């Protein structure tokens, strides 16, 4: 169970995490904002049912679900690749790394980001993605290899 | 080449642009809007749910009551689940559907009812409500040895009161009984089962005095009451009433009527 004050504090601390997680799944920053907004609304309504210790993985899971929902809606309307996305206001500091990361499949990329970038433990990643811990470890291994390969390819 | 050897994993954040201001503003306004929302009201039991639950409970209660009154529960628990044997049923023994005892001193439990066209016999277990204060016997147990009217015939022996009655107890005597069916009262003979002399009594009434239509049926059940007189030896009579019901079929009661 989590009170309003703790909820706000935790969410504020997770702003960057929520942006990056949603950004890794959606191409448009506007869609990211929509997904996070919807996730926060749901999380607020159900905040009484989650323990403080599980709040971060729990909220991350909701954001991922919302991203998938929005992604499905977008695909139903028009293929994302067919639309030229508006350029973000700021470019990433390392565009080559962004391209390498974009080339990594989602099922490998998400565990990689959650573990190495957002600092979730293997157990928490397993909880967020609802997969066994062994699968998380395996995906992390393959994700590192794939990122390395893509990075090398970019370099050439 | 390994990803972490290049420091790729430490630099993953560089793959993302800074959080856009637009996102940040929406994020902040969203949090502010959530905080401004009124606290959710505690869940109330919906009226419809309450009505449905109440109806289900009432239905269960009515069904249980009806089954009990009709003797179905007794039939299931006693007859089907190993109670009365088929031989007993064929011999005219009928189960007791329900019973209720009203008495200050006695506890009366109807155990078996035997009925044919001519007679209705009720076997009842009777014991004092306070077994430490009283010892029970039938009036017919009290007799004389030829000189004194203070002897008790007990399991083939003739005992004096002092020999029979434990110290500190009083004699509680079952003296007489009447069977009441509807408005009619029938005299009954009082006897006891030999093995449990003085405790398990048999009351037997002749039904032919009723004539052509002896019973009032109520949904296949017949209700009767046994009015038992008892007294502390030398004292005044007190009446105990045990009301009971049992399944009844017309042909069972009338087939052998004259």
Interface residues (C-beta under 8 A of the other chain):
Chain A: X4 X8 X11 X12 X15 X16 X18 X19 X20 X23 X29 X30 X32 X33 X36 X37 X40 X41 X44 X45 X88 X89 X90 X91 X92 X93 X94 X97 X98 X100 X101 X112 X113 X116 X117 X144 X145 X147 X148 X151 X152
Chain B: X1 X2 X3 X4 X6 X8 X9 X11 X12 X13 X14 X15 X16 X17 X18 X19 X20 X21 X22 X23 X24 X26 X27 X30 X31 X34 X35 X37 X40
